[in-house]
């Protein structure tokens, strides 16, 4: 047997070829992910010439998933995760059930057993966290309510897949494989033990980790060593992910996600995110390279109809199911389209489950090839679909009576209750977005006795605000009817607490049509977005770095005045 290439050779070949092909893809205006996966294919066993160490590549890809999910956890607070439970939990479960059933039916038409079809369908039902997060980051939606819903949806899918991976071995014999049940445990006992382990891990992280990790970050930061701080962040992410998988049976991705959540409680979370960013980007490239290594192009010739069927389930069945479910839960069209497009792919968990299915004698080897082909094609096309979100929304609104019907304000949360008087809804402030920034603005307005109406996509948030006696409307503020429900025509000011300049401009345009004299304040992410908003004559434009600098300069001036000689 030929000696496998070393770790350094595998990393050098993977990153070097990914750089070359990614650069070519970018110049050809093709998503760079295609270049990364093509690099993996050229380095894999299915292509002639040099073959990298596939096992080492998969382990490096696991590190990429860990660091990526850790970064997501840093920006995704427990409160925000809890806020989307009303859509993420039922939506993900229903979507997985529908797609698993569809995949099972397709496999049955090929003459596969029920067990093989079930594993195949489950592989098609779970999307790649890496691909989804990258798409949300590119669109600037990761910290929006739509991003929280999409990531929460993926977290639920990951939890379900953890349960499936644990339950499949004892159930393999019943499903037609050659697995054996765990000694001394029934199926019900196995389910109970799995849920108990996951609950114990979450409780440990929320109770102990939430107190330990912020203190650890501060202690290391006080040493003044940047290297030690970076090491603390990376060691914490990888260490917790590994320990969680070994001790509690939780996936590496979920372990890293919760590690990020508890570190996010520290005031140093922004620095932790910045320090881990370069490694996260490098290892995410290795993930896509490792996916490309698994691809065998012969399946495209041997079974083109099978590949077409798999791609249809992933890129038509999954988005349609997710879109319909989000719309039925009365979320805006923008959220439904974004979530649907983000889920139109499969990734890392699909490969893990497929490999286990083959080991247990449930899934035939051609099933793995079909899953890999579907993954390669869907991951390559998904960035292009993400670019089509805006045009797709406009097309649906023009042509779909169903979309207009579902978006009509028949939802009680989309209509402001009649209990609020005309005086309360005149000269008020319309506050769009009630996240971390919006909540602080709302509290400040309330302390000053300023009347305001909140416009928020999250239905759970709107329900909570109404329960506390505050006027709130559920919906997307780029829709005229939503701003009309917030009585924008009689409002004194529009405050947009969401950092999306393009959408803010659209909200301001609608607001000025309905109320030409309205004043406005908006939040942005960069100098370029600030210039765009200023050209739109927004009364006040704010973004984090500038406001932090202004506050520090003000503090410096005040201290210099105190210390200056009389």
QUIDA-V942672 format. One record per pair of residues at least 24 apart in sequence whose ideal C-beta (glycine too) atoms are under 10 Angstrom apart, sorted by the first residue. I is the first residue (numbers start at 0). J is the second residue. Records with the same first field share a line. If there is no record, write none. Layout:
I = J / J
This chain:
1 = 50
2 = 52
3 = 50 / 51 / 52 / 53 / 54 / 55
4 = 42 / 49 / 50 / 51 / 52 / 53 / 55 / 56
5 = 52 / 55
6 = 52 / 55 / 56 / 58 / 59
8 = 49 / 51 / 52 / 55
9 = 42 / 50 / 51 / 52 / 53 / 54 / 55 / 56 / 58 / 59 / 285 / 288 / 289
10 = 51 / 52 / 55 / 56 / 59 / 281 / 285 / 288
11 = 51
12 = 38 / 41 / 42 / 49 / 50 / 51 / 52 / 56 / 288
13 = 38 / 39 / 42 / 51 / 52 / 55 / 56 / 59 / 60 / 284 / 285 / 287 / 288 / 289 / 291 / 292
14 = 38 / 281 / 284 / 285 / 288
16 = 41 / 42 / 49 / 51 / 288 / 291
17 = 42 / 281 / 284 / 285 / 287 / 288 / 291
18 = 284
20 = 288 / 291
21 = 284 / 287
24 = 379
29 = 379 / 382 / 383
30 = 133 / 134 / 137 / 378 / 379 / 380 / 381 / 382 / 383 / 385 / 386
31 = 284 / 287 / 382
32 = 129 / 130 / 133 / 134 / 283 / 284 / 287 / 290 / 291 / 378 / 379 / 380 / 381 / 382
33 = 287 / 291 / 375 / 378 / 379 / 380 / 382 / 383
34 = 284 / 287 / 288 / 291 / 379
35 = 283 / 284 / 285 / 286 / 287 / 288 / 289 / 290 / 291 / 378 / 379
36 = 286 / 287 / 288 / 289 / 290 / 291 / 292 / 293 / 294 / 374 / 375 / 378 / 379
37 = 287 / 288 / 291 / 294 / 375 / 379
38 = 284 / 287 / 288 / 291 / 292
39 = 284 / 285 / 286 / 287 / 288 / 289 / 290 / 291 / 292 / 293 / 294 / 375
40 = 288 / 290 / 291 / 292 / 293 / 294 / 295 / 296 / 375
41 = 288 / 291 / 292
42 = 288 / 289 / 291 / 292
43 = 288 / 289 / 290 / 291 / 292 / 293 / 294 / 295
44 = 292 / 293 / 295
45 = 291 / 292 / 293 / 294 / 295 / 296 / 297 / 298 / 368 / 371
46 = 291 / 292 / 294 / 295 / 296
50 = 292
51 = 288 / 289 / 292
52 = 292
53 = 289 / 292 / 293
54 = 289
55 = 285 / 289
56 = 285 / 286 / 288 / 289 / 290 / 291 / 292 / 293
57 = 285 / 286 / 289 / 290 / 292 / 293 / 347 / 350 / 351
58 = 285 / 289
59 = 281 / 282 / 284 / 285 / 286 / 288 / 289
60 = 129 / 282 / 283 / 284 / 285 / 286 / 287 / 288 / 289 / 290 / 292 / 347 / 350
61 = 237 / 240 / 241 / 244 / 251 / 252 / 255 / 282 / 285 / 286 / 289 / 347
62 = 233 / 236 / 237 / 240 / 251 / 255 / 278 / 279 / 281 / 282 / 283 / 285 / 286
63 = 129 / 278 / 279 / 280 / 281 / 282 / 283 / 284 / 285 / 286 / 287 / 288 / 289 / 347
64 = 127 / 128 / 129 / 240 / 250 / 251 / 252 / 255 / 279 / 282 / 283 / 286 / 346 / 347 / 348
65 = 233 / 236 / 237 / 238 / 239 / 240 / 241 / 244 / 250 / 251 / 252 / 254 / 255 / 256 / 258 / 259 / 279 / 282
66 = 232 / 233 / 236 / 237 / 240 / 255 / 259 / 275 / 276 / 277 / 278 / 279 / 280 / 281 / 282 / 283 / 286
67 = 128 / 129 / 132 / 133 / 136 / 236 / 252 / 255 / 256 / 259 / 275 / 279 / 280 / 282 / 283 / 286
68 = 128 / 129 / 132 / 150 / 153 / 154 / 157 / 236 / 240 / 250 / 251 / 252 / 253 / 254 / 255 / 256 / 257 / 258 / 259 / 279
69 = 232 / 233 / 235 / 236 / 237 / 239 / 240 / 252 / 254 / 255 / 256 / 257 / 258 / 259 / 260 / 262 / 263 / 271 / 272 / 275 / 279
70 = 132 / 136 / 141 / 236 / 255 / 256 / 259 / 271 / 272 / 273 / 275 / 276 / 278 / 279 / 280 / 283
71 = 128 / 131 / 132 / 135 / 136 / 141 / 146 / 150 / 153 / 154 / 252 / 255 / 256 / 259 / 260 / 263 / 272 / 279
72 = 150 / 154 / 236 / 253 / 254 / 255 / 256 / 257 / 258 / 259 / 260 / 261 / 262 / 263 / 268 / 272
73 = 232 / 236 / 256 / 258 / 259 / 260 / 261 / 262 / 263 / 264 / 265 / 268 / 269 / 271 / 272 / 273 / 275
74 = 141 / 142 / 146 / 147 / 150 / 259 / 260 / 263 / 268 / 269 / 272
75 = 141 / 142 / 146 / 147 / 150 / 151 / 154 / 256 / 259 / 260 / 263
76 = 147 / 260 / 263 / 264 / 268 / 434 / 435
77 = 205 / 209 / 257 / 260 / 261 / 263 / 264
78 = 434 / 435 / 438 / 460
79 = 142 / 144 / 146 / 147 / 148 / 150 / 151 / 260 / 434 / 435 / 457 / 460
80 = 147 / 150 / 151 / 154 / 256 / 260
81 = 151 / 459
82 = 144 / 147 / 148 / 151 / 433 / 434 / 455 / 457 / 458 / 459 / 460 / 463
83 = 144 / 145 / 146 / 147 / 148 / 149 / 150 / 151 / 152 / 154 / 155 / 330 / 456 / 457 / 458 / 459 / 460
84 = 151 / 155 / 459
85 = 148 / 151 / 328 / 330 / 457 / 458 / 459 / 460 / 462
86 = 144 / 147 / 148 / 151 / 152 / 324 / 325 / 327 / 328 / 329 / 330 / 334 / 338 / 456 / 457 / 458 / 459
87 = 147 / 148 / 149 / 150 / 151 / 152 / 153 / 154 / 155 / 156 / 338
88 = 151 / 152 / 154 / 155 / 158
89 = 155 / 324 / 327 / 328
90 = 148 / 151 / 152 / 155 / 320 / 321 / 323 / 324 / 325 / 327 / 328 / 330 / 338 / 342
91 = 124 / 125 / 126 / 151 / 152 / 153 / 154 / 155 / 156 / 157 / 158 / 159 / 321 / 324 / 342
92 = 152 / 155 / 156 / 158 / 159 / 324
93 = 320 / 321 / 323 / 324 / 327 / 328
94 = 124 / 125 / 126 / 152 / 155 / 156 / 316 / 317 / 318 / 319 / 320 / 321 / 322 / 323 / 324 / 325 / 338 / 339 / 342
95 = 120 / 121 / 123 / 124 / 125 / 152 / 155 / 156 / 159 / 160 / 163 / 317 / 320
96 = 120 / 124 / 159 / 320
97 = 124 / 316 / 317 / 319 / 320 / 321 / 323 / 324
98 = 122 / 123 / 124 / 125 / 312 / 313 / 316 / 317 / 319 / 320 / 321 / 342 / 345
99 = 123 / 124 / 125 / 159 / 163
100 = 124
101 = 311 / 312 / 316 / 317 / 320
102 = 308 / 309 / 312 / 313 / 316 / 370
104 = 312
105 = 305 / 308 / 309 / 311 / 312 / 316 / 369
106 = 305 / 308 / 309 / 362 / 363 / 366 / 369
108 = 308
109 = 302 / 304 / 305 / 308 / 363 / 365 / 366 / 369
111 = 175 / 361 / 362 / 363 / 365 / 366
112 = 174 / 175 / 176 / 361 / 362 / 363
113 = 174 / 175 / 361
114 = 167 / 170 / 171 / 172 / 173 / 174 / 175 / 176 / 178 / 356 / 359 / 360 / 361 / 362
115 = 174 / 175 / 176 / 356 / 360 / 361 / 362 / 363 / 366
116 = 174 / 361 / 362 / 366
117 = 163 / 167 / 170 / 174 / 175 / 356 / 361 / 362
118 = 163 / 167 / 171 / 174 / 176 / 352 / 353 / 355 / 356 / 357 / 359 / 361 / 362 / 366 / 370
119 = 309 / 312 / 349 / 352 / 353 / 356 / 361 / 362 / 363 / 366 / 367 / 369 / 370
120 = 312
121 = 159 / 160 / 163 / 164 / 167 / 348 / 349 / 352 / 353 / 356
122 = 160 / 163 / 309 / 313 / 345 / 348 / 349 / 350 / 351 / 352 / 353 / 356 / 362 / 366 / 367 / 369 / 370 / 373 / 374
123 = 309 / 312 / 313 / 316 / 317 / 345 / 349 / 369 / 370 / 373 / 374 / 377
124 = 156 / 159 / 160 / 163 / 312 / 313 / 316 / 317 / 320 / 342 / 345 / 348 / 349 / 352
125 = 153 / 156 / 157 / 159 / 160 / 163 / 317 / 342 / 345 / 346 / 347 / 348 / 349 / 351 / 352
126 = 152 / 153 / 156 / 157 / 313 / 317 / 321 / 341 / 342 / 343 / 344 / 345 / 346 / 347 / 348 / 349 / 377 / 381
127 = 153 / 286 / 287 / 290 / 341 / 342 / 344 / 345 / 346 / 347 / 348 / 349 / 350 / 374 / 377 / 378 / 381
128 = 153 / 154 / 156 / 157 / 250 / 252 / 253 / 256 / 346 / 347 / 348
129 = 252 / 282 / 283 / 286 / 287 / 290 / 344 / 346 / 347 / 378
130 = 283 / 286 / 287 / 290 / 341 / 342 / 343 / 344 / 345 / 346 / 347 / 374 / 377 / 378 / 381 / 382 / 385
131 = 338 / 340 / 341 / 342 / 343 / 344 / 346 / 381 / 385
132 = 279 / 283 / 341
133 = 280 / 283 / 287 / 341 / 378 / 381 / 382 / 385
134 = 337 / 340 / 341 / 343 / 344 / 381 / 382 / 384 / 385 / 386 / 388
135 = 337 / 341 / 385
137 = 382 / 385 / 386
138 = 337 / 340 / 341 / 385 / 386 / 388 / 389 / 499
139 = 498 / 499 / 500 / 501 / 502 / 524 / 525 / 528
140 = 333 / 334 / 337 / 341 / 385 / 388 / 499
142 = 434 / 435 / 497 / 498 / 499 / 524
143 = 333 / 334 / 337 / 432 / 434 / 456 / 497 / 498 / 499 / 502
144 = 330 / 331 / 334 / 432 / 433 / 434 / 455 / 456 / 457 / 460 / 475 / 497
145 = 325 / 330 / 331 / 333 / 334 / 335 / 336 / 337 / 338 / 341 / 456 / 457 / 475 / 499
146 = 334 / 337 / 338 / 341
147 = 434 / 456 / 457
148 = 325 / 328 / 330 / 334 / 335 / 337 / 338 / 341 / 456 / 457
149 = 321 / 325 / 334 / 337 / 338 / 339 / 340 / 341 / 342
150 = 256 / 341
152 = 321 / 324 / 325 / 338 / 341 / 342
153 = 252 / 256 / 341 / 342 / 346 / 348
154 = 252 / 253 / 256 / 257
156 = 342 / 348
157 = 249 / 250 / 252 / 253 / 256 / 347 / 348
158 = 194 / 197 / 201 / 249 / 250 / 253
159 = 348
160 = 250 / 252 / 253 / 347 / 348 / 349 / 351 / 352
161 = 193 / 194 / 196 / 197 / 244 / 247 / 248 / 249 / 250 / 252 / 253 / 348
162 = 189 / 190 / 193 / 194 / 197 / 248
163 = 193 / 348 / 351 / 352 / 355
164 = 193 / 248 / 250 / 348 / 351 / 352 / 355
165 = 189 / 190 / 192 / 193 / 194 / 196 / 197 / 248
166 = 190 / 193
167 = 352 / 355 / 356 / 358 / 359 / 361
168 = 355 / 358 / 359
170 = 359 / 361
171 = 355 / 356 / 358 / 359 / 360 / 361
172 = 359 / 360
174 = 356 / 359 / 360 / 361
175 = 359 / 360 / 361
176 = 356 / 357 / 358 / 359 / 360 / 361 / 362
177 = 358 / 359 / 360 / 361
178 = 355 / 358 / 359 / 360 / 361
179 = 359
192 = 248
193 = 247 / 248 / 249
195 = 247
196 = 243 / 246 / 247 / 248 / 249
197 = 243 / 247 / 248 / 249 / 250 / 253
198 = 247
199 = 246 / 247 / 249
200 = 239 / 242 / 243 / 244 / 246 / 247 / 248 / 249 / 253 / 254 / 257
201 = 243 / 247 / 249 / 253 / 257 / 260
203 = 243 / 246 / 247 / 257 / 261
204 = 239 / 243 / 247 / 249 / 254 / 256 / 257 / 258 / 260 / 261
205 = 257 / 260 / 261 / 264
206 = 261
207 = 261
208 = 235 / 239 / 257 / 258 / 260 / 261 / 262 / 264
209 = 257 / 260 / 261 / 262 / 263 / 264 / 265
210 = 261 / 264
211 = 235 / 261 / 262
212 = 239 / 258 / 259 / 260 / 261 / 262 / 263 / 264 / 265 / 268 / 271
213 = 261 / 262 / 263 / 264 / 265 / 266 / 267 / 268
214 = 265
215 = 262 / 265
216 = 262 / 264 / 265 / 266 / 267 / 268 / 270 / 271
217 = 265 / 266 / 267
219 = 267
220 = 265 / 266 / 267 / 270 / 271
225 = 270 / 274
226 = 274
228 = 267 / 270 / 271 / 274
229 = 270 / 271 / 273 / 274 / 275 / 277 / 278
230 = 274
231 = 262 / 267 / 271 / 274
232 = 258 / 259 / 262 / 267 / 268 / 270 / 271 / 272 / 273 / 274 / 275 / 278
233 = 271 / 274 / 275 / 278 / 279
235 = 259 / 261 / 262 / 271 / 275
236 = 262 / 271 / 275 / 278 / 279
250 = 347 / 348 / 351
251 = 347
252 = 347 / 348
269 = 543
286 = 346 / 347
287 = 346 / 375 / 378 / 379
289 = 347 / 350
290 = 346 / 347 / 350 / 371 / 374 / 375 / 378
291 = 371 / 375 / 378 / 379
292 = 371
293 = 350 / 353 / 354 / 367 / 368 / 370 / 371 / 372 / 374 / 375
294 = 368 / 371 / 372 / 374 / 375 / 376
295 = 364 / 367 / 368 / 371 / 372
296 = 368 / 372 / 375
297 = 368 / 372
298 = 365 / 367 / 368 / 369 / 370 / 371 / 372 / 373
299 = 368 / 372 / 375 / 376
301 = 365 / 368
302 = 365 / 368 / 369 / 372
303 = 372
305 = 365 / 366 / 368 / 369 / 372 / 373
306 = 368 / 369 / 371 / 372 / 373 / 375 / 376
307 = 372 / 373 / 376
308 = 369 / 373
309 = 345 / 366 / 368 / 369 / 370 / 371 / 372 / 373 / 374 / 376 / 377
310 = 343 / 369 / 372 / 373 / 374 / 375 / 376 / 377 / 380
311 = 373
312 = 345 / 373 / 377
313 = 342 / 343 / 344 / 345 / 349 / 370 / 373 / 374 / 376 / 377 / 378 / 380 / 381
314 = 340 / 342 / 343 / 344 / 345 / 373 / 376 / 377 / 380 / 381 / 384
315 = 343
316 = 343
317 = 342 / 343 / 344 / 345 / 377
318 = 342 / 343 / 344 / 384
319 = 343
322 = 395 / 402
323 = 401 / 405
325 = 405
326 = 401 / 402 / 404 / 405 / 406
327 = 405
328 = 405 / 410 / 458
329 = 405 / 406 / 408 / 409 / 410 / 411 / 412 / 413 / 458 / 473 / 474
330 = 405 / 406 / 410 / 456 / 457 / 458 / 473 / 474 / 475
331 = 392 / 405 / 406 / 413 / 456 / 473 / 474 / 475 / 476 / 477 / 478 / 481
332 = 391 / 392 / 393 / 395 / 396 / 399 / 402 / 403 / 405 / 406 / 475 / 477 / 478
333 = 388 / 389 / 392 / 456 / 475 / 477 / 478 / 502
334 = 456 / 457 / 475
335 = 392 / 395 / 402 / 405 / 406
336 = 384 / 387 / 388 / 389 / 391 / 392 / 395 / 402
337 = 385 / 388 / 389 / 391 / 392
339 = 384 / 388 / 391
340 = 381 / 382 / 383 / 384 / 385 / 386 / 387 / 388 / 391
341 = 381 / 384 / 385 / 388
342 = 377 / 381
343 = 377 / 378 / 380 / 381 / 384 / 385
344 = 373 / 374 / 375 / 376 / 377 / 378 / 379 / 380 / 381 / 382 / 384
345 = 370 / 371 / 373 / 374 / 375 / 377 / 378
346 = 374 / 377 / 378 / 381
347 = 374
349 = 373 / 374
350 = 374
389 = 501
392 = 477
396 = 478
406 = 474 / 475 / 478 / 480 / 481
407 = 480
408 = 472 / 473 / 474 / 478 / 480 / 481 / 483 / 484
410 = 458 / 461 / 473 / 474
411 = 461 / 462 / 465 / 473
412 = 455 / 458 / 459 / 460 / 461 / 462 / 465 / 471 / 472 / 473 / 474
413 = 458 / 461 / 472 / 473 / 474 / 478 / 480 / 481 / 484
414 = 472 / 473 / 474 / 480 / 484
415 = 452 / 465 / 470 / 471 / 472 / 483 / 484 / 485 / 486
416 = 465 / 470 / 471 / 472
418 = 465 / 468 / 470
419 = 450 / 452 / 468 / 469 / 470 / 486
421 = 486 / 489
422 = 450
423 = 450 / 452 / 470 / 486
424 = 450 / 452 / 470 / 485 / 486 / 488 / 489 / 490
425 = 450 / 486 / 488 / 489 / 490 / 491
426 = 450 / 489 / 490 / 491 / 492
427 = 451 / 452 / 470 / 485 / 486 / 487 / 489 / 490 / 491 / 492
428 = 452 / 453 / 485 / 490 / 491 / 492 / 493 / 494 / 518 / 520
429 = 453 / 454 / 470 / 472 / 476 / 482 / 485 / 486 / 487 / 489 / 490 / 491 / 492 / 493 / 494 / 495 / 506 / 510 / 514 / 517 / 519
430 = 454 / 455 / 469 / 471 / 476 / 485 / 492 / 493 / 494 / 495 / 496 / 520
431 = 455 / 456 / 472 / 475 / 476 / 477 / 481 / 482 / 485 / 493 / 494 / 495 / 496 / 497 / 502 / 503 / 506 / 510 / 521 / 522
432 = 456 / 457 / 460 / 476 / 494 / 495 / 496 / 497 / 498 / 499 / 503 / 522
433 = 457 / 460 / 461 / 463 / 464 / 469 / 471 / 496 / 497
434 = 460 / 496 / 497 / 498
435 = 496
436 = 494 / 496 / 497 / 498 / 522 / 541 / 543
437 = 494 / 495 / 496 / 497 / 522
438 = 464 / 496
439 = 496
440 = 494 / 496 / 520 / 522
441 = 469 / 471 / 494 / 496
444 = 492 / 494
445 = 469
449 = 491 / 492
450 = 490 / 491
451 = 485 / 490 / 491 / 492 / 494
452 = 482 / 484 / 485 / 486 / 487 / 490
453 = 485 / 496
454 = 478 / 481 / 482 / 484 / 485 / 487 / 493 / 495 / 496 / 497 / 506
455 = 496 / 497
456 = 481 / 497
475 = 502 / 505 / 506
476 = 502 / 503 / 505 / 506 / 507 / 509 / 510
477 = 501 / 502 / 503 / 504 / 505 / 506 / 508 / 509
478 = 505 / 506 / 509
479 = 506 / 508 / 509 / 510 / 512 / 513
480 = 509
481 = 506 / 509
482 = 506 / 509 / 510 / 512 / 513 / 514
483 = 509 / 513
485 = 510
486 = 513 / 514
487 = 511 / 512 / 513 / 514 / 517
488 = 512 / 513 / 514 / 515 / 517
489 = 513 / 514 / 517
490 = 514 / 516 / 517 / 518
491 = 516 / 517 / 518
492 = 517 / 518 / 519 / 520 / 538 / 539
493 = 517 / 518 / 519 / 520 / 521 / 537 / 538
494 = 518 / 519 / 520 / 521 / 522 / 538 / 539
495 = 519 / 520 / 521 / 522 / 523 / 532 / 537
496 = 520 / 521 / 522 / 541
497 = 521 / 522 / 523
498 = 522 / 523 / 524 / 525 / 528 / 541 / 542 / 543
499 = 523 / 524 / 528
500 = 524 / 525 / 527 / 528 / 529 / 530 / 531 / 532 / 535 / 537 / 540 / 542
501 = 528 / 531
503 = 528 / 531 / 532 / 535 / 537 / 540
504 = 528 / 531 / 532 / 534 / 535 / 537
507 = 532 / 535 / 536 / 537 / 538
508 = 535
511 = 535 / 536
522 = 546
